[in-house]
Amino acid sequence: MKYHFKIHKEGNGFWAQCIELTGCVTEGDSISELQKNMHEALNLYVEEAEDSRDLAHLPDESIQVTRNIVEIQLDPQIAFAFMVRYCRIKHGLTQQQAAKKMGFDTIYSYQRLEGKRCNPSLKIISKIKQAFPDFSIDYALSC
């Protein structure tokens, strides 16, 4: 998942704002520092609390990269967890309901999928796809 940041020069430094995510802003003294800070700001912005009902917007694929607009990739683990949470909320399910729909014995097994450090097996990915046919692993993990 790649989001777009518009870069601005101000004085001796730079600042950038994510076009798709209102309030996702960062700064840096150099372009390389700004690049690192954009990646960190994006990951922190999208990684939400488990009980959150609000979701960040999906990237706008129609935005074109230019001299002042760059793409920043979301960490794959965060993107995967975000897409699982996105599908669950889009389908109007609680975590408990999603766990039951996927055949998990406990809610904890499901909650791990929405966590930052999730490393699902193919069997689990298959359960996600069965529960949420609109889930796209390609979209979540595209480079």
N, C-alpha and C positions, 0 to 999 in steps of 0.2 A: 504494500500500500504506500503510495507516494502522495504526499501533500505538497502544496505550493506555498513558497514564501516570497514575499516582495521585499527586496533589499533596499535600504535607504542609507545614504551617506550623511553623516552629521558631524561636523567638526573634524576631529582626527579619528573618529570611530565610525561604526556602522550599527544599524539596528534593522530588525526584520520582523515582519508580521505574517502569520499564516493567513492566506486568503480565505480558506474554507473554515477556519476555526477562530471565531471572534475571541479576542483576549489572549491568544497564543502569540506572545511577543517576546523577543529576546534582543540582546545586544552583544557587541564584541569590539575589542580594540583593533582587530585585524579580520580579514576575510576568513582566515583559517580558524580563528577563535569563534567567529560568528557561525561558521559551518558546524562546528562542534556543539555550540549552544543551541542552534536551531534543532538539531537532532535530539538533544536532551530535552528541550522545551516541548517538542512534539510528543515524545514518549511520555513525559509526565502529564501532559494535557489529556491524552487519549486514555491513559491508564486510570480508570475510575474506580471508586470504591465499589465493592461487590453489591451493596444495597442501593446503588444509584439507579434511578429510573431515567435519568437524562443520558443521552448518548451524543457523542461527538458526531458531526456530519461525516459522511463518507467523502473520500477525495473527489474532486470535480475533474474528470478526465478530459474535459473540453478546454481546460486552461493550458495555454501554450507556454513553453519555456522561452524566455527572452533573456536579454542581458541583465535585467533587474529581477527576473522571476526565476527561481530555482526549484527543483524538486528535491524533497527530503524524504527518505524512506523510513517508515516506521519499523522498529525492530520486529522481526518475524514473530517472536513469542507474544509480544503485545498485540500485534495485528491479529494473530490467531484467536487470542482470548477476547479481543474486541469483537470479532466477527461472530463468535459463539454467543456472546452477550447481546450483540445487535440482533441476531436471529431470534433469540429467546424473547427479548422485549418486543420485537416486531410482531411476534406471534402471540403476545399478550400473556406469556407464561411467567410464573414465579420460578425461582430456582428449584423449589420442591416439585413443582409440576413438570419441569423439564427433566429432572432426575428420574421421576416416575416414567415419563414418556420414553426415556432412553433405557429403562430397565435397570437402573442403579438401585442397590439396596439402601444406600444412604445418600443424603444430600451432599455430604462431604465429597463423594466421588465426583459429583457434578461440579461443585464449587471450584475444585481444582482446575477444571477446564477454563474457567473465567479468570484464573490466576495468572500472574506474570510468568511463573516458572513452569508452566504446563509443558509436558513432553508426551503427547498422546500416542498410543500405539495405533496401528492401522485398524484394529478392531474397534477402538474408541472412535476414530475418525469415521468409520463406517456407521456407528451408532448415531453420531452427530448428523451425518448426511441423511440417515433414515428419519430422524426426528425433524430435521429442518432441510427439506429438499433444496431450498434456495441458498443454503450455505455453500460458499465457494472457497475451497482451499486455495485455488489458483489466485483468486483475488486477494485473499488474506496474505499470501506469501509471495506475491509477484515482486520481481526485482526490477 
